[in-house]
């Protein structure tokens, strides 16, 4: 196993699979994930910048990968404090300042980050150096109408905004390419996981069996109640394994309701697309269950901020070759 890429700003406080520790206020990140917290004093009077890192992906030696929390920014309630969403009612200067703090803290160049205008679809866009900086700090320059980004350009950082929906990470260490996609229930039902892998295959020669994939925190099956129209959109009769991502919700009058486990559903999608089970990591963290750590659109009834998933190919990344299940 190669050593993790060095990030000088962050101080690793918590290991993957470990608990937050007494008084930390951070939940157990689960195996393959770890919390990174800014060193004391680095954030001035602000809450320390706290980011969920993904050693499961970073140990390839090819990428830097993470998922922001709500901690460490300048936004006021109800977006306190590290809101990274442009379109939620927060002051845009505060959002831009928060984004700069995240990029700087993670050792990334905002001028080489790329964001998408997400529409809960399944379109995937290839990103090159010409798109560097689009949507990083200015909402007017977001890549339009796409929910998946792929690249093989070292130094570019792909970003996806989330607040209950999932971010899907794809790392191809053989062809030195990556993808990052936004998967709410609509994206999951339309199989954005497979569409992202298909796009990577067409663009870079990616083979799903050689990919390492991760699924970010998102609203869990404990908290995500959906109606029967969502159940039907997944066509569980045609894909029986997807039926396991649903369980009946408490009885209601009228149409049945379901509790949907999006993480499990996306694991099924990834496995069906050819990614070995051992090469898939799903975060156990529910955004709705941890109000002090994550924003949640469902829990906060729409008046809330956004986290940001990020994935970047290191300019000096060496990769590991094929990954064995």
N, C-alpha and C positions, 0 to 999 in steps of 0.2 A: 504494500500500500504506500502511495506517495504521500508526503507531508502536505497538510493543507496550505493553501496560499496564505502568505502573511498579510494581515490587515493591521496597520500600525495604530489606527485611531481607536479601534475597539479593544477592550480587555475582556478576554473570555472568562466569564464568571461561573457558567453552568455547563456541564457536559451533556451530550446527547443521552437521553434516557434518564437523566438525573432529575431530581426535584428542584424546585426553586429555592429550597432551603428555608429555614425559619425566618420569617419576617421579610422575605424577598418580595412577596406579592406576585411572583411569577409562577404560572402553572408548569407542571412537568411537561417538557417539550416533546417527549417520546423519543424512542431510539432513532438515530439518524438525523436528528435535529439538535440544535443547541442555541441557547440565548447568548447574545453579545450585548454588553452594556458599556456605554461610554465611560472612561475613567473619571474618577471624582474630579470635579472642577472643570471638565471639558465643556460642559453644557452651561456654564455660568449659573444664572438663577433659574434656568429651565429644568424641567424633569429630565433626568439622564436619558439620552437617546438609547432605545432598546430595540434590537432587531433579532428576529429568528433566522439563524443561519442554517444551511443544509449541508453538513459534512458528507452526507450520503452522495451528493452530487460533486461537492468540491474535492473529494478524495480522488477523483479522476485526474486531478492536476490540471484540468482544462478550463474550469469555470469558477466564477464567483456567483453564489446564489443565495438569495434571502427573501424575507418577507417582513415588512415593517410592522410594528405595533402602533398603538396610538400615543405612545410615550416619547416625549423629547422635543416637542415643537412649540410654536408660538400662537396657535389658534386658541380662541376663547370658546367657552361653552356655546352650543352643544358640540362643537367640533374639537374640543380640547383633547390633546394638544397638537399631535403630529398629523393633522389632516392633510392628505396629499391629493384630495379630489378637487378638481376645478369647478364642478357644476353642482355643488351641494349648498350654495348660499354663503360660503365662507368668503372673507376678503381675499382677493387674488394675491396681493402682496404677501400676505401671511402664508398662503399656499406655496408661492414661489420660494419664500424663505425656508419653509419646511422641507421642500424638495431639495434645496441646496444643502441643508443640514444632513439629509439622508445620503445624498450622493457623496458629499465630502466625508461623512462618517464611515461609509462603506468603501472608501478609497476609489470611487468612481468619478468619471468626468461627465458633468451634466451636459457639456457640449457634444458628447458622444452617446447620450441616452436617447431613446426613442419611445414614444407612447402612442397609443391608439385611441381613436374615438369609438368606444365599444358600443355595440348595438344588440347584444344578446343573440348574435348570429353564429355562423360557422365558417365565415370567410377567413382565409389565412393569407397574409401578405409577406413576401420576401423583402427583407431589409438589407440595404447596402450602405456604403459610406456616404452616398449622396443624401441619405435620410438622417444622418447624424444630427442630433439636437432637436429633431422634430417632436414637439409635444412634451419636451422635458420640463420647460419652465413656462411655456406659453400655450394656452389651450387652442389658440387659433391655428397652430401648426401641427396639431395631432394628425397622424395618419388616418384618413377617413374610413368609417364604416367597416371596421375589421375587428375580429376578436381573437386573432392568432397572428403572431409575429415569428418569423424564422430568419436566421442569418448564419453565415459562416465567416463573418468579418471580425477578426480579433479587435478588441477594444470597444466595440459597440455594446451598449447595454439595452436589452429589451425590458420593457416595463408593462405591467398590467395592473389596473386598479380593481380593488375588491372590497366588499363589506358584506359578507355572507357567501357570495359566489366564490368559487375556487379558482386558483391559478394552477395550471398544469405546466410542469417543467419537463423539457425533453433535452437530453444530452447525448449526442452521438460522438463518442471519443475516437471512432475509427475514421470518420470523415470530417471531424473537427467542426461540427455544426450543432446549433441549438435551436430550440423553439420554446415559446411561452404563450399560453392560451388562457382565455377567460371562459370558465364553464359554470354558468348557472344552470337551472333546470332545462332551459331551452337549448343551450349549447350542448349539454350532456345528452339530451334526447336526440339532437341532430348529429351527435357523435363527432364533436370537434376534436376529440383525441385522435381518432382515426384520420380525420381530415388533415390535422397537423402533421402526422406521420407520413401521410401520402404526399403532402407538399414538400416535406423534407426529402422524401425519396426521389421525387421528380427533380428537385433542385440540386441535391447534394449526393444522391446515391444512398441515402440512409436506409438501413435494413432494421426493422423493428426489433429483431432478436438481439441486436447489438446496442440498443438504446437503454439508458438508465433514465427512469421517469420518477417524478415526485409530485405529490398533490398537497397544496397549501392548506393551512387552517381555513375553515369555512363553517357555515351553519351545519350542525350535526343532525342526525336522525332523532336525537333527543328533543329538538326544538323546531324542526322544519316541517310544519303541517301544510299539506297541499290538497287540492281537491281532485275529483275523479278525472277531470280533463287532463291534469298533469299525468296521472297514472296511464291514461289512454295514449298520451303522446309518446310514452316510452314503449308501447306495444309489447308489454311483458309476455303476452301469449306467444309471440314470435321469438322472444329472447328470454327464455325462462330464468337465466341467471340474474337478469335485471330485476326480476320480481323479488329477489331476496333483499333488494335495497329499499323495499317498501314494507311497512307493517301498518295494520289498521290503526287509525287514530281513535281517540275516545268517541263513542257513539254520538252522532248528530242526527237531527232530522233532515230528511231529503237525501241528496247524493252522499255516498261514502267519502270520507276524508282519510288521508294517509300520512304517515310520518316517513319522510324521504331522507335516506342517507346518501347524499351526493358523493361523498368520498368513496363509499363502497361501489356506487354505480360507475364512477369513473375508473376504479380499479378493474371492474368487469370490462369496460370499454377498452382499456389499455391491453388487457390480456387477450381479448378477442382480436385486437389489431396485431397481435404477435409479440408483444413485450413480455418476456418471462416474468412470472410472478415474483421471483427473487430480485428482479431489477426494478420493482415498483415500491415506492415508499409513500404511505398516506399519513398525513398528520392526524393525530388523535384529537386535536384541539378544536372545540366548537366556539366560533366567534360570539354567538349569542350567550354562552355560558360564562364569559369572562369580560364583563363590562369595564373593568379597570385596565384591561390590556388591549382589547380589540373594539373597533367600531362594529355595529351590527344593524343593518337596514331593517330587518324584521323586528328585532328587540326594541329599537329606538324609533319605530314607526316612521322611518324615512328621513328623520331629521338627525343626521349623523354625518361623520366623515368617511374617508376611504383610506385603506391601507394600500401599499404598493408592493407588488412582487417584482423582483429584478433578477436578471440572468445575463451574465456577460462572459464572453470568451476572453480569457487572459491573453494578453499580447505575447507573453512568454510561456503560455501553457504548452505542455508537452503531450498530454493525453496518456492513455493506458493501453490503447488497442482494444480488442474485443472484450466485452464483459461476459463472464460466464454466469449462467443462472445458478 
